[in-house]
Amino acid sequence: MAGRSRSGDRDDGVTVSFGAKFARSDQFKAVFREGMALVEAAATYLDGDGRKEARKLRPPHSLAYATESMRLTTRLMQLASWLLIRRAVSEGELTPEQAIEEQRKIKLPVTGTDQPTRELGALPPRLRELIAQSVKLQERVIRLDQMLGYKQLPPSGDADRPLESQLSRLRAAFGPDAD
């Protein structure tokens, strides 16, 4: 059975990247739509009803609102960037190497480390709802990022240590056993 693997599938020597295949999947498209819709919903709220609700708050709740709305915006921009990079690679707009460079700019936290303030209960319900949705989406994206094997590379600037720079890239591409 030339050209076939033991499972009967065609074996033409072409390796298919799970990450690239996933980025074209219906599951990714659903996460992408959800993420972009959440960005839009948060922007609409923060520019409209959220401003009105924030004016009614007294210190320290007004400070908690400002802090949490900024954290929400930052979290959503990081998530949107991650989603846009994945989509750009799947559509051929970015190479995987370019995506790794862009990935350096995104700081996804370790799961569970990005917790809201203690004043969360005093914040308007819609803001709390958006925060909860964004944290849930962030946890999904972090799991996807880990599953897809995307790793943060150290910052550029290893010109005086070119071997270490190349080893870092190998580790990022093939895992810690690439040495």
VENHUWO-V718994 format. One record per backbone hydrogen bond with DSSP energy under -1.0 kcal/mol. CO is the residue of the C=O (numbers start at 0). NH is the residue of the N-H. E is the energy in kcal/mol with one decimal. If there is no record, write none. Layout:
# VENHUWO-V718994
co = <CO CO>
nh = <NH NH>
e = <E E>
This chain:
# VENHUWO-V718994
co = <0 2 4 8 16 17 18 21 24 25 26 27 28 29 30 31 32 33 34 35 36 37 38 39 40 41 42 44 47 48 49 50 53 57 57 59 60 61 62 63 64 65 66 67 68 69 70 71 72 73 74 75 76 77 78 79 80 81 82 83 84 85 86 87 87 88 94 95 96 97 98 99 101 102 109 112 116 118 119 123 124 125 126 127 128 129 130 131 132 133 134 135 136 137 138 139 140 141 142 143 144 157 160 161 162 163 164 165 166 167 168 169 170 174>
nh = <3 10 7 4 20 21 22 24 28 29 30 31 32 33 34 35 36 37 38 39 40 41 42 43 44 45 46 49 51 52 53 54 56 60 61 63 64 65 66 67 68 69 70 71 72 73 74 75 76 77 78 79 80 81 82 83 84 85 86 87 88 89 90 92 93 91 98 99 100 101 102 103 104 105 112 114 119 121 122 127 128 129 130 131 132 133 134 135 136 137 138 139 140 141 142 143 144 145 146 147 149 160 164 165 166 167 168 169 170 171 172 173 174 177>
e = <-1.7 -3.1 -1.9 -3.2 -2.5 -3.1 -2.2 -1.9 -2.1 -2.2 -2.1 -3.1 -2.6 -2.5 -2.7 -2.6 -2.5 -2.1 -2.1 -2.2 -2.7 -2.5 -2.3 -2.5 -2.4 -3.1 -2.0 -3.2 -1.5 -2.7 -2.5 -1.7 -1.2 -1.5 -1.1 -2.1 -2.5 -2.3 -2.7 -2.9 -2.7 -1.8 -2.4 -2.6 -2.2 -2.5 -2.8 -2.6 -2.2 -2.2 -2.3 -2.8 -2.2 -2.2 -2.6 -2.7 -2.4 -2.2 -2.3 -2.5 -2.1 -2.1 -1.8 -2.4 -1.3 -1.4 -2.4 -2.0 -1.8 -2.4 -2.7 -1.1 -1.6 -1.6 -2.2 -1.0 -1.1 -1.8 -1.7 -2.1 -2.5 -2.4 -2.5 -2.5 -2.4 -2.4 -2.5 -2.2 -2.4 -2.6 -2.3 -1.8 -2.6 -2.6 -2.1 -2.6 -3.1 -2.4 -2.8 -2.9 -1.9 -1.7 -1.8 -2.2 -2.7 -2.3 -1.8 -2.2 -2.7 -2.3 -2.1 -3.3 -2.3 -1.6>
